[in-house]
Amino acid sequence: MRQSKLVSRKHKEKPADATLASHVYLLRGGYMRLVANGIYSLLMPAKRIQHKIETIIREEMDKVDGQEVMMPVVLPRELWDESDRWDSVGPELLRFKDRTGHDMLLAMTHEEACTALARADVTSYRDYPFMLYQIQTKYRDEARSRGGLMRAREFTMKDAYSFHTTKEDMDDYYLKVKDAYYRIFSRIGLPMVQAICADSGMMGGKETHEFHLLSDVGEDKIVVCDGCHTYYNSEIASAVYQYEPEDLLPLEKIATPNTKTIEDLVKLTGVAPQKMAKMVFYTTEKNETVAVIIRGDLEVNETKLGKLLGGCLFNFATDEEVYKVGAVPGYASGIGLTCKVYADKSVANAYNLICGANEEGFHLKNFNVSRDTPKAEIVDIATVQDGDICPQCGAKMHLARGIEVGHIFKLGDKYTKSMQMTYTDENGEDKTPLMACYGIGVGRSLASVIEMHHDDYGPIWPLSIAPWQVQINAMGLDKKAIKDTAEKLYADLTNAGIEVLYDDRNLSAGVQFAEADLTGIPLRLIVAPKAMAEGKIEYKVRGTDERGFIAVADVLTFVQNWISKEMEKYKS
C-alpha cells in the first residue's frame, strides 16, 4: 500500500475526550472515526487488524469443530418472548417497530436466534454435539459508552453456541473452548489474559468464566488469591471471616447523639469498624423493603443481592420506607424489624458488635446475630476487600483491575427448554438438549492489544495482527537513487507476499517517523542518502532498541527470515 493513497489521516493532538491509550491512538493514528456516541467507522488500518484477529478466531473455532454461520442483527420480538428476555432485559436492548408496527430489536447477543436455527435442523441424538459460531455486528444501547472500542454501542463480536445431550459432554467441550480462547489471545499478542470465575448476569446459567486482561485501566475489579492464584470477578468473590470466640455479653444501650455514620461512631467510641454492624435497606420493584446487616467496614455486593432477590430490580430505601419497617435511619438495627432481614456471614460469625438501637441518638453494644436476630437469613453478600482471606486456600487476596475480552457460559437448558428445542434419543423419547455459549469482543480485543503494547509515540502491533508487516520510509525521494531503491524494495517485497506500507510522500524524516510510530508497524526499513552511499539501508524494530544496516541486495532475505522467526511467537 502506498501511503499517498491511504485514507488514514494522522493527528498530532490528543483528542480532548480520550483518556485510554487505545482510544487516543486509534483516533490519532487514523484507525477509526467517531460517527455518534459509542459508534465508529473503521478505516483501512483498523480493518486489516480486525480481519487478522477474526482469521485467528476462525482457525481456532474450526479446530474445535465449530461451524460458521451468519444470523441476522435485526430480530423479531417473538424469539425474545420465548426466552422471556424481551421484558427482563433493560433499556440496553434497542427495541423498535418496523413499518408494519411489528416489534423488533437489534441483537446484542444471539442465544435465541441460534436456538431457533438449531431446533429447525437438528432432531436426533445422532446429530449431537455440535457448535455454531458467527462473527457479527452487535448493538448494545450503553448508558455510558466510553473508551472508544472498549465500551462501544455498536461492536463486532464472535459468539458461539454449543449443544449437547449430557452435562458431561457439555463440561468437556466447555474446557476445549476455554483452551482455544487461551490460544486465540496468545496469538493476537495477549498471552497474559486470565480466565476468572464470574457472574452470568442476564445470560443465565450456573457456571461462567470471563477472560480478562489484567490492567490498571480495566473497568472490572478482579479478586486474585496470592496463594492458589485463583481469579474471581469481584461481583461473585467471597472471603472467609475468622474471629476468636467470645462470650455473648448482654445488650447495652449507649448514647450516641448526632452519630449516624460508621465514621462518626468510630470517632465517638474509639471502636474499630470491624466491631460494628451496619444496616443497609433496599426497596424492590415490588415495593418490598429488605434489610441487610453487614460488618461496618464492608460494602454490600449488589450483584449478590440481586441474585438473592431473584433478579428483582431494587434501589436504596427512602427514610420513610425505613421507618415503615420499624427502623430509624442512621440508628438502625436488625432487631424487631417487620421486613425480610439478611445477615452477611461477616457479622454472623462475629461477636459483641455495636449496632443501632432503632432509637434516635442511641446505639447498642454487644449485638450478636445468632441471639438478637435469629430469623435473619445468613448469606454471602459482602464485597471482597484487599487483604481478605481466600476461602479455597486461606491465603490473602488482593484486588486488581481487568479488561474483559471474552466470556463463556454454561447455559444448561435455560434457552432450549423455554424455546422448546428437543431431540429424539436412542429410545425414541423427546429430550431437551443442554447449551453453552462463548463470546469474544473483536474490537475490544484490538483495543486491549494497544493497552498492553504501546509507548509514548503510538501502538506497537504484534506481527500476527499488524496492519502491515513492513514499512518503508524513504528520505529524499526527489533523488533518483533513493526513489529507485525504495520503489524496487516495495515491488520486491510485495511480489514476495510481504505486506508493505510504503511512505512515498517525500515528507521530512520527522513527519514520516512520527506517523510511522502512530501506525506501529513492527519492522521499518529506512532508505536514506548516508547509508545508501555504502549500498545499505537501515532497519529498525518498532518498540525495541534493535536496529542495524543491511546491504540492499540482502533486504528481501533478511525480511523473510525476520518475519518467519518473529511469527514463531504467535503459533497456536
C-alpha positions as CSV (number, residue, x, y, z in Angstrom):
1,M,0.0,0.0,0.0
2,R,1.3,3.4,-0.9
3,Q,0.8,5.9,1.9
4,S,-0.1,8.6,-0.6
5,K,-3.2,6.7,-1.5
6,L,-4.2,5.7,2.1
7,V,-7.2,7.4,3.6
8,S,-6.0,7.5,7.2
9,R,-5.1,10.9,8.4
10,K,-2.8,11.2,11.5
11,H,-3.4,13.9,14.2
12,K,-0.7,15.4,16.4
13,E,-3.0,16.4,19.3
14,K,-4.6,14.1,21.8
15,P,-8.4,14.1,21.5
16,A,-10.0,16.0,24.4
17,D,-12.4,13.3,25.5
18,A,-10.0,10.3,25.2
19,T,-8.2,9.0,28.2
20,L,-7.3,5.4,27.4
21,A,-4.2,4.8,25.2
22,S,-6.2,2.7,22.8
23,H,-8.8,5.4,22.4
24,V,-6.2,8.1,21.9
25,Y,-4.1,6.2,19.3
26,L,-7.0,4.7,17.4
27,L,-8.2,8.3,16.8
28,R,-4.8,10.0,16.4
29,G,-3.4,7.2,14.2
30,G,-6.2,7.2,11.7
31,Y,-7.7,3.9,12.6
32,M,-11.3,5.0,13.3
33,R,-13.6,8.0,13.3
34,L,-16.5,8.9,15.5
35,V,-19.9,8.7,13.9
36,A,-22.1,9.1,17.1
37,N,-21.6,8.4,20.8
38,G,-20.2,4.9,21.0
39,I,-20.4,4.3,17.2
40,Y,-17.3,4.4,15.0
41,S,-16.3,3.8,11.4
42,L,-13.1,1.8,11.0
43,L,-10.5,2.9,8.4
44,M,-8.3,0.5,6.4
45,P,-5.5,0.0,9.0
46,A,-8.0,-1.0,11.7
47,K,-10.0,-3.1,9.3
48,R,-6.8,-5.0,8.4
49,I,-6.0,-5.7,12.1
50,Q,-9.6,-6.7,12.8
51,H,-9.5,-9.1,9.8
52,K,-6.4,-10.8,11.1
53,I,-7.9,-11.2,14.6
54,E,-11.0,-12.7,13.0
55,T,-8.9,-15.1,11.0
56,I,-7.2,-16.3,14.1
57,I,-10.5,-16.7,15.8
58,R,-11.9,-18.7,12.9
59,E,-8.9,-21.0,12.8
60,E,-9.2,-21.8,16.5
61,M,-13.0,-22.3,16.4
62,D,-12.7,-24.6,13.4
63,K,-10.1,-26.7,15.3
64,V,-12.8,-27.5,17.9
65,D,-15.3,-28.4,15.2
66,G,-17.1,-25.1,15.1
67,Q,-19.4,-24.4,12.1
68,E,-19.5,-20.7,11.0
69,V,-23.0,-19.3,10.3
70,M,-24.5,-15.9,10.0
71,M,-27.6,-14.8,11.9
72,P,-29.5,-11.5,11.5
73,V,-28.7,-8.4,13.5
74,V,-32.4,-7.5,13.4
75,L,-34.7,-10.0,15.2
76,P,-38.4,-10.2,15.8
77,R,-39.8,-9.8,19.3
78,E,-41.3,-13.3,19.3
79,L,-37.9,-15.0,19.7
80,W,-37.1,-13.0,22.8
81,D,-40.6,-13.5,24.2
82,E,-39.9,-17.3,24.1
83,S,-36.9,-16.8,26.4
84,D,-38.7,-14.1,28.4
85,R,-35.8,-11.7,27.8
86,W,-37.9,-9.1,25.8
87,D,-39.3,-7.9,29.2
88,S,-36.5,-8.9,31.5
89,V,-33.6,-7.1,29.7
90,G,-33.5,-3.4,30.3
91,P,-33.1,-0.4,28.0
92,E,-29.7,-1.5,26.8
93,L,-31.7,-3.7,24.4
94,L,-32.7,-1.4,21.5
95,R,-36.3,-2.1,20.6
96,F,-38.2,-0.6,17.7
97,K,-41.2,-1.1,15.4
98,D,-40.9,-1.9,11.7
99,R,-43.1,-0.2,9.1
100,T,-45.9,-2.6,9.8
101,G,-45.9,-1.8,13.5
102,H,-44.2,-5.1,14.4
103,D,-41.9,-5.2,17.5
104,M,-38.3,-5.8,16.5
105,L,-34.9,-5.5,18.2
106,L,-31.2,-5.0,17.4
107,A,-29.5,-8.1,18.8
108,M,-26.7,-7.6,21.4
109,T,-26.4,-11.4,21.7
110,H,-27.9,-14.4,19.7
111,E,-28.9,-17.2,22.1
112,E,-32.5,-17.1,20.9
113,A,-31.6,-16.8,17.2
114,C,-29.2,-19.7,17.4
115,T,-31.5,-21.9,19.4
116,A,-34.3,-21.3,16.8
117,L,-31.8,-22.0,14.0
118,A,-30.6,-25.3,15.5
119,R,-34.0,-26.6,16.6
120,A,-35.3,-26.4,13.0
121,D,-32.5,-28.6,11.6
122,V,-31.3,-30.9,14.4
123,T,-33.8,-33.5,15.7
124,S,-31.8,-36.7,16.5
125,Y,-29.3,-37.5,19.2
126,R,-27.0,-38.7,16.4
127,D,-26.5,-35.1,15.3
128,Y,-25.1,-34.1,18.7
129,P,-22.8,-32.5,19.9
130,F,-22.3,-29.5,17.6
131,M,-21.3,-25.9,17.8
132,L,-22.3,-22.9,15.6
133,Y,-20.5,-19.6,15.6
134,Q,-20.5,-16.3,13.9
135,I,-18.6,-13.0,13.7
136,Q,-21.3,-10.4,13.7
137,T,-22.2,-6.9,14.4
138,K,-23.9,-6.3,17.8
139,Y,-25.7,-3.4,19.3
140,R,-26.0,-2.6,23.0
141,D,-27.5,0.8,23.9
142,E,-24.9,1.6,26.6
143,A,-25.9,4.3,29.0
144,R,-22.3,5.3,29.4
145,S,-20.4,4.3,26.3
146,R,-16.8,5.4,26.7
147,G,-13.2,4.5,26.0
148,G,-13.5,4.2,22.2
149,L,-13.8,0.5,21.3
150,M,-13.6,-0.6,24.9
151,R,-17.3,0.2,25.5
152,A,-19.0,1.0,22.3
153,R,-22.6,0.8,21.5
154,E,-22.1,-0.9,18.1
155,F,-19.3,-3.6,18.1
156,T,-18.1,-6.7,16.4
157,M,-18.2,-9.9,18.4
158,K,-17.5,-13.6,17.9
159,D,-20.3,-15.6,19.5
160,A,-20.6,-19.3,19.5
161,Y,-23.2,-21.8,20.8
162,S,-22.7,-25.5,21.5
163,F,-25.4,-28.1,22.1
164,H,-25.1,-31.3,24.0
165,T,-27.1,-34.3,25.2
166,T,-25.3,-34.7,28.5
167,K,-23.8,-32.5,31.1
168,E,-20.5,-34.4,30.9
169,D,-20.3,-33.7,27.2
170,M,-21.0,-30.0,27.7
171,D,-18.4,-29.8,30.5
172,D,-15.8,-31.5,28.3
173,Y,-16.5,-29.2,25.3
174,Y,-16.5,-26.1,27.5
175,L,-12.9,-26.9,28.6
176,K,-11.9,-27.3,24.9
177,V,-13.2,-23.9,24.0
178,K,-11.6,-22.4,27.1
179,D,-8.3,-23.8,25.9
180,A,-9.0,-22.4,22.4
181,Y,-9.6,-19.0,23.9
182,Y,-6.2,-19.0,25.6
183,R,-4.6,-19.9,22.2
184,I,-6.5,-17.1,20.5
185,F,-5.4,-14.4,22.9
186,S,-1.9,-15.6,22.9
187,R,-1.8,-15.5,19.1
188,I,-3.1,-11.9,18.9
189,G,-0.5,-10.7,21.4
190,L,-2.3,-11.1,24.8
191,P,-0.8,-14.2,26.4
192,M,-1.3,-12.7,29.8
193,V,-5.1,-13.0,29.6
194,Q,-6.6,-14.9,32.6
195,A,-9.9,-16.8,32.8
196,I,-11.7,-15.8,36.0
197,C,-14.9,-17.1,37.7
198,A,-17.7,-14.6,37.0
199,D,-21.4,-13.8,37.3
200,S,-23.6,-14.9,34.4
201,G,-25.8,-11.8,34.5
202,M,-28.6,-11.5,32.0
203,M,-27.2,-14.5,30.1
204,G,-28.2,-17.0,32.8
205,G,-26.5,-20.4,33.5
206,K,-24.7,-21.7,36.6
207,E,-21.1,-21.6,35.6
208,T,-19.2,-18.9,33.6
209,H,-15.7,-17.6,33.1
210,E,-14.7,-14.1,31.9
211,F,-11.3,-13.7,30.1
212,H,-9.6,-10.6,31.5
213,L,-6.5,-8.7,30.6
214,L,-5.2,-7.5,33.9
215,S,-4.6,-3.8,33.5
216,D,-4.8,-0.7,35.7
217,V,-7.2,0.8,33.1
218,G,-9.7,-2.0,33.3
219,E,-13.3,-1.3,34.3
220,D,-13.8,-4.5,36.3
221,K,-12.5,-5.3,39.7
222,I,-10.7,-8.7,39.9
223,V,-10.0,-10.5,43.2
224,V,-6.7,-12.5,43.0
225,C,-5.6,-15.1,45.6
226,D,-1.9,-14.8,46.4
227,G,-1.8,-18.4,47.4
228,C,-3.8,-20.6,44.9
229,H,-3.7,-17.9,42.2
230,T,-7.5,-18.2,41.7
231,Y,-9.2,-15.3,39.9
232,Y,-12.7,-14.0,40.6
233,N,-14.8,-11.1,39.4
234,S,-15.5,-9.1,42.5
235,E,-19.2,-9.5,41.7
236,I,-19.0,-13.1,42.9
237,A,-15.9,-13.3,45.0
238,S,-16.2,-14.5,48.6
239,A,-13.9,-14.3,51.6
240,V,-13.5,-16.1,54.9
241,Y,-14.0,-14.1,58.1
242,Q,-12.4,-15.6,61.2
243,Y,-13.0,-14.5,64.8
244,E,-11.8,-15.6,68.1
245,P,-14.8,-16.9,70.1
246,E,-16.2,-14.6,72.8
247,D,-18.8,-15.0,75.5
248,L,-22.1,-13.4,74.3
249,L,-22.4,-10.3,76.5
250,P,-25.8,-8.7,77.3
251,L,-27.1,-5.8,75.1
252,E,-26.3,-2.4,76.5
253,K,-27.7,0.9,75.2
254,I,-25.3,3.8,74.8
255,A,-25.9,7.4,74.0
256,T,-24.6,8.4,70.6
257,P,-26.0,11.9,69.7
258,N,-25.5,13.1,66.2
259,T,-23.7,9.9,65.2
260,K,-25.4,8.5,62.1
261,T,-22.4,7.1,60.2
262,I,-19.8,4.4,60.9
263,E,-17.1,7.1,60.7
264,D,-18.8,9.2,63.3
265,L,-19.3,6.1,65.5
266,V,-15.6,5.2,65.3
267,K,-14.6,8.8,66.4
268,L,-17.1,8.7,69.3
269,T,-16.4,5.3,70.7
270,G,-12.8,4.5,69.5
271,V,-14.0,1.1,68.4
272,A,-12.8,-0.2,65.0
273,P,-15.5,-0.5,62.2
274,Q,-14.7,-4.3,62.2
275,K,-16.5,-4.5,65.5
276,M,-19.6,-2.8,64.2
277,A,-22.7,-3.9,62.4
278,K,-24.3,-1.5,59.9
279,M,-27.7,-1.7,58.3
280,V,-28.5,-1.1,54.6
281,F,-32.1,-1.0,53.4
282,Y,-33.4,-1.6,49.9
283,T,-36.8,-1.5,48.3
284,T,-37.6,-3.7,45.3
285,E,-39.7,-3.1,42.2
286,K,-42.4,-5.0,44.0
287,N,-42.4,-2.3,46.8
288,E,-40.9,-4.8,49.3
289,T,-38.3,-3.4,51.7
290,V,-35.4,-5.7,52.7
291,A,-32.7,-5.1,55.3
292,V,-29.0,-6.2,55.2
293,I,-26.8,-6.4,58.2
294,I,-23.1,-6.2,57.3
295,R,-19.8,-5.5,59.1
296,G,-19.1,-1.9,59.5
297,D,-16.0,-1.7,57.2
298,L,-17.6,-3.8,54.3
299,E,-19.9,-2.9,51.5
300,V,-23.0,-4.8,50.1
301,N,-22.3,-6.5,46.8
302,E,-25.4,-5.6,44.9
303,T,-24.8,-8.3,42.3
304,K,-25.1,-10.9,45.0
305,L,-28.1,-9.1,46.5
306,G,-29.8,-9.2,43.1
307,K,-29.4,-12.9,42.9
308,L,-30.9,-13.3,46.4
309,L,-33.9,-11.2,45.2
310,G,-34.4,-13.5,42.2
311,G,-33.3,-10.9,39.7
312,C,-35.7,-8.3,41.0
313,L,-34.7,-4.7,40.5
314,F,-34.1,-2.6,43.6
315,N,-33.0,0.8,44.9
316,F,-31.9,2.2,48.3
317,A,-34.9,2.6,50.6
318,T,-36.0,6.0,51.4
319,D,-36.1,7.2,55.1
320,E,-39.9,6.9,55.0
321,E,-39.6,3.2,53.9
322,V,-37.0,2.6,56.6
323,Y,-39.4,4.0,59.3
324,K,-42.2,1.8,58.0
325,V,-40.3,-1.4,58.8
326,G,-39.6,-0.4,62.3
327,A,-36.1,1.1,61.9
328,V,-34.7,4.6,62.5
329,P,-32.4,5.9,59.7
330,G,-28.8,6.4,61.0
331,Y,-29.6,4.4,64.2
332,A,-31.0,1.2,62.7
333,S,-30.5,-2.3,63.8
334,G,-31.9,-5.7,62.6
335,I,-33.8,-6.2,65.9
336,G,-37.6,-6.2,65.7
337,L,-38.0,-5.3,62.0
338,T,-41.1,-6.2,60.1
339,C,-39.2,-6.9,56.8
340,K,-37.0,-9.6,55.5
341,V,-33.5,-9.4,57.1
342,Y,-30.3,-10.8,55.5
343,A,-27.2,-11.0,57.7
344,D,-23.8,-11.3,55.9
345,K,-21.5,-14.0,57.2
346,S,-19.1,-11.3,58.2
347,V,-21.4,-10.4,61.1
348,A,-22.9,-13.9,61.6
349,N,-19.6,-15.2,62.8
350,A,-18.6,-12.1,64.8
351,Y,-19.2,-11.4,68.5
352,N,-20.4,-8.4,70.6
353,L,-20.7,-5.8,67.9
354,I,-22.0,-2.2,68.1
355,C,-25.2,-1.6,66.1
356,G,-28.1,0.9,66.0
357,A,-30.8,0.8,68.7
358,N,-33.7,1.9,66.4
359,E,-33.9,5.0,68.6
360,E,-32.7,8.4,67.7
361,G,-29.3,9.2,69.3
362,F,-28.6,5.7,70.7
363,H,-26.7,2.6,69.7
364,L,-26.4,-0.9,71.3
365,K,-23.3,-2.7,72.4
366,N,-22.8,-6.4,72.4
367,F,-25.1,-7.2,69.4
368,N,-24.9,-10.8,68.3
369,V,-26.8,-12.0,65.2
370,S,-27.5,-15.6,66.4
371,R,-29.1,-14.3,69.6
372,D,-30.6,-11.0,68.7
373,T,-31.8,-11.6,65.1
374,P,-32.4,-15.3,65.0
375,K,-34.7,-15.1,62.0
376,A,-32.1,-13.3,59.8
377,E,-31.1,-15.3,56.8
378,I,-27.3,-15.8,56.8
379,V,-25.9,-15.1,53.4
380,D,-22.7,-14.2,51.5
381,I,-23.4,-10.6,50.4
382,A,-20.2,-8.6,51.1
383,T,-17.8,-7.2,48.5
384,V,-14.3,-8.6,49.0
385,Q,-11.6,-6.2,50.0
386,D,-7.8,-6.1,49.7
387,G,-6.3,-8.5,52.3
388,D,-9.3,-10.6,52.8
389,I,-8.8,-14.4,53.2
390,C,-9.3,-16.8,50.3
391,P,-12.0,-19.5,51.0
392,Q,-10.1,-22.0,48.9
393,C,-6.6,-22.0,50.5
394,G,-6.6,-19.5,53.4
395,A,-4.1,-17.1,51.8
396,K,-4.6,-13.4,51.5
397,M,-6.3,-11.9,48.4
398,H,-5.7,-8.6,46.6
399,L,-7.7,-6.5,44.2
400,A,-6.7,-5.9,40.6
401,R,-8.4,-4.4,37.6
402,G,-9.2,-6.1,34.3
403,I,-10.4,-5.6,30.8
404,E,-13.0,-8.2,29.8
405,V,-12.1,-9.5,26.3
406,G,-14.1,-12.8,26.3
407,H,-16.9,-14.6,28.2
408,I,-18.0,-18.2,28.2
409,F,-21.2,-19.6,29.9
410,K,-22.7,-23.0,30.7
411,L,-26.3,-22.1,30.0
412,G,-27.8,-25.6,30.6
413,D,-31.4,-25.7,29.4
414,K,-32.2,-22.0,30.0
415,Y,-32.9,-21.4,26.4
416,T,-33.5,-24.8,24.9
417,K,-36.3,-25.6,27.5
418,S,-38.1,-22.2,27.2
419,M,-37.9,-22.3,23.4
420,Q,-39.0,-26.0,23.3
421,M,-35.9,-27.3,21.5
422,T,-35.9,-31.1,21.6
423,Y,-34.2,-34.1,20.1
424,T,-35.2,-37.8,19.9
425,D,-32.9,-40.0,22.0
426,E,-31.8,-43.6,21.2
427,N,-35.1,-44.9,22.9
428,G,-37.3,-42.7,20.8
429,E,-38.0,-40.2,23.6
430,D,-38.0,-36.5,23.3
431,K,-35.3,-34.8,25.4
432,T,-34.1,-31.2,25.9
433,P,-30.5,-30.5,24.9
434,L,-28.0,-28.6,27.0
435,M,-26.3,-25.5,25.7
436,A,-23.2,-23.4,26.3
437,C,-22.1,-20.1,24.7
438,Y,-18.8,-18.4,24.1
439,G,-18.1,-14.8,23.2
440,I,-15.1,-12.7,22.2
441,G,-15.2,-8.9,21.7
442,V,-13.2,-8.4,18.5
443,G,-13.0,-4.6,18.7
444,R,-12.3,-4.7,22.4
445,S,-9.5,-7.2,21.8
446,L,-8.0,-4.9,19.3
447,A,-8.1,-2.0,21.7
448,S,-6.7,-4.2,24.5
449,V,-3.7,-5.0,22.4
450,I,-2.8,-1.3,22.3
451,E,-3.3,-1.0,26.1
452,M,-0.6,-3.7,26.6
453,H,1.6,-2.8,23.6
454,H,2.3,0.9,23.2
455,D,4.8,3.6,24.1
456,D,4.6,7.4,24.3
457,Y,4.6,7.6,20.5
458,G,1.9,5.1,19.4
459,P,0.9,1.4,19.3
460,I,3.4,-1.4,18.9
461,W,1.5,-4.1,17.0
462,P,2.3,-7.7,17.4
463,L,3.4,-9.1,14.0
464,S,0.5,-11.6,14.0
465,I,-2.1,-8.8,13.7
466,A,-0.2,-5.7,12.5
467,P,-1.9,-3.8,9.7
468,W,1.3,-4.3,7.6
469,Q,4.4,-6.3,8.3
470,V,6.9,-3.8,7.0
471,Q,7.0,-0.1,6.5
472,I,9.4,1.6,4.0
473,N,10.4,5.2,4.8
474,A,12.4,6.9,2.1
475,M,14.3,10.1,2.8
476,G,14.7,12.4,-0.2
477,L,12.5,10.8,-2.9
478,D,13.5,13.7,-5.2
479,K,16.8,11.9,-5.5
480,K,16.8,9.2,-8.2
481,A,18.9,6.7,-6.4
482,I,16.7,6.9,-3.3
483,K,13.5,6.7,-5.2
484,D,14.6,3.8,-7.5
485,T,15.8,1.8,-4.4
486,A,12.6,2.4,-2.5
487,E,10.4,1.6,-5.4
488,K,12.3,-1.7,-6.1
489,L,12.2,-2.7,-2.4
490,Y,8.4,-2.1,-2.4
491,A,8.0,-4.1,-5.6
492,D,10.3,-7.0,-4.5
493,L,8.7,-7.3,-1.0
494,T,5.2,-7.1,-2.3
495,N,5.8,-9.6,-5.0
496,A,7.2,-12.0,-2.3
497,G,3.9,-11.8,-0.5
498,I,5.1,-9.5,2.2
499,E,2.6,-6.8,3.5
500,V,4.2,-3.4,3.0
501,L,3.2,0.1,3.7
502,Y,5.4,2.5,1.6
503,D,5.6,6.1,2.6
504,D,6.0,7.6,-0.9
505,R,5.0,11.2,0.0
506,N,8.6,12.8,0.2
507,L,8.0,14.3,3.6
508,S,10.6,15.2,6.2
509,A,12.1,12.5,8.3
510,G,10.5,13.9,11.5
511,V,7.0,13.8,10.0
512,Q,7.5,10.3,8.5
513,F,8.8,8.8,11.7
514,A,6.2,10.3,13.9
515,E,3.4,9.0,11.6
516,A,5.2,5.6,11.4
517,D,5.2,5.4,15.2
518,L,1.4,6.0,15.2
519,T,1.0,3.2,12.6
520,G,3.0,0.9,14.8
521,I,4.2,-1.5,12.0
522,P,6.8,-4.0,13.5
523,L,9.6,-3.6,11.0
524,R,10.8,-0.4,9.5
525,L,13.1,-0.1,6.5
526,I,14.7,3.4,6.1
527,V,16.2,4.4,2.7
528,A,18.4,7.4,3.4
529,P,21.3,9.0,1.5
530,K,24.1,8.4,4.0
531,A,23.5,4.6,4.3
532,M,22.8,4.4,0.5
533,A,26.2,5.8,-0.2
534,E,27.5,2.5,1.2
535,G,24.9,0.4,-0.6
536,K,22.9,-0.2,2.6
537,I,19.6,0.6,4.2
538,E,18.7,0.9,7.9
539,Y,16.2,-1.3,9.6
540,K,14.5,-0.7,13.0
541,V,12.2,-2.9,15.0
542,R,9.3,-0.9,16.5
543,G,9.2,-0.7,20.2
544,T,12.8,-2.1,20.8
545,D,16.4,-0.9,20.6
546,E,17.0,-3.4,17.7
547,R,18.3,-1.6,14.6
548,G,21.1,-2.0,12.1
549,F,22.1,-1.9,8.5
550,I,21.6,-4.4,5.6
551,A,23.0,-4.5,2.2
552,V,20.4,-3.6,-0.4
553,A,20.8,-6.9,-2.1
554,D,20.1,-8.8,1.1
555,V,17.0,-7.0,2.2
556,L,14.4,-9.5,0.9
557,T,16.1,-12.4,2.5
558,F,16.6,-10.5,5.8
559,V,12.9,-9.5,5.9
560,Q,11.7,-13.0,5.1
561,N,13.9,-14.6,7.8
562,W,12.9,-11.9,10.4
563,I,9.1,-12.4,9.7
564,S,9.5,-16.2,9.9
565,K,11.3,-16.1,13.2
566,E,9.0,-13.5,14.7
567,M,5.9,-15.4,13.8
568,E,7.0,-18.4,15.8
569,K,5.9,-16.4,18.9
570,Y,2.3,-16.4,17.7
571,K,1.9,-20.0,16.6
572,S,-1.1,-21.9,18.0
